[in-house]
Amino acid sequence: MYKIAFPQMGDYYVPAEYLMSHALNAKIVKAPKITTKTIELGSKYSPEFVCTPFKYTLGTMIECLEKGADTLIQMGGGCRYGYYYELQEKILKDLDYDFNMINFVTEGKMSIKRINKMIKQIDPKYNKLKALYYTFITIKMIKYMDKIDDYIRQNIGFEVNKGSFEKLKNEMLIKFSKVKSYHELKVLYRNYKKRFENIKTYKKEDRLKIGIIGELYTIMEPFSNYFLEKELASHNIEIKRFTNVDYLFLRKKRRMKKYLKNNKYIKYSCGADASDNVANTEYLCENGYDGIIHIKSSFCTPEIGAMPIINKVANAYNVPVIYFSFDMQSSETGIKTRLEAFYDMLEMRKNK
């Protein structure tokens, strides 16, 4: 029996682990939570100027291999990250680890035929219909999680009893991980949706509203951005974030095709999430948001290219933007200091 592991990204390990454990006859080696040790390991064996997600995922893979994993699953992206799995595999082999590397997405594309062939390497006798059913449940689980997360971002900064949202979310994730059918998942989601809506909040009319845009991994893995959303919520700020797995896989392509035809700022894709962030900037400016936070990993080329266009859009609407680049040298204190200055400036603008 193969021992499978994959890098974590936020809470998405829950649906990923659910799918792998139900669709395949394999043991799941759960990746440990990302820590400073993870970053140090990844950075030690990575090329110096590679982007931060490469280092985070490489460090996680090393920790998984040390826990006994013999098969690593990687999901490439629409930027250079889509090619990184080959380099990561080479680095790990040079470190004398004995394992198989499977990459489900290359160059931002996912081939069902190719995935089917790779899955057969792990479990030659896997049942296709069973795998399809649990894939369907997993997709729905991700969709429900993302909807709940959107609601939490809008309201967690105003909860009357601190910790209510986080406690209920952790309970929900445990329940989701144990469902046996789509019907059970659907009932659970509706139940938890009501419970989240019943959490007492107190929102002021003049509350600050801030949108978060940027590179997908840095946005979706809280450790990589020093738990930025939690920091914003602690200052009673309403948060809007576009990037999640549901959007990336199911809605992004259609939305961007429409946007590129009907706007005056860009006419073609800038790669990875760059074009989305221009579109998101325009949306935030047109919908009354007080400020925008752009975050990315260091050396993220598409985002560097998008930043001047984002500035142009924000200046046209007179909406402030602050930029953060994250790597292992980033200072949490420095980031909090800049954020506090940003809040103060937005408050002063609002009071005027």
Salt bridges, closest charged atoms under 4 A:
ASP11 OD2 - LYS169 NZ 2.61
ASP94 OD2 - LYS90 NZ 3.03
ASP149 OD1 - LYS169 NZ 2.87
ASP150 OD1 - ARG153 NH1 2.98
GLU166 OE2 - LYS230 NZ 3.66
GLU171 OE2 - ARG195 NH1 2.87
GLU197 OE2 - LYS193 NZ 2.91
GLU229 OE1 - ARG153 NE 2.96
GLU229 OE2 - ARG241 NH1 2.93
GLU231 OE2 - HIS235 ND1 3.91
GLU231 OE1 - LYS336 NZ 3.97
GLU238 OE1 - LYS203 NZ 3.44
GLU238 OE1 - ARG207 NE 2.55
ASP246 OD1 - LYS143 NZ 3.50
ASP246 OD2 - ARG251 NH2 3.26
ASP273 OD1 - LYS252 NZ 3.59
ASP276 OD1 - LYS252 NZ 3.61
ASP290 OD1 - LYS350 NZ 2.94
GLU303 OE1 - HIS294 NE2 2.71
GLU332 OE2 - LYS336 NZ 3.81
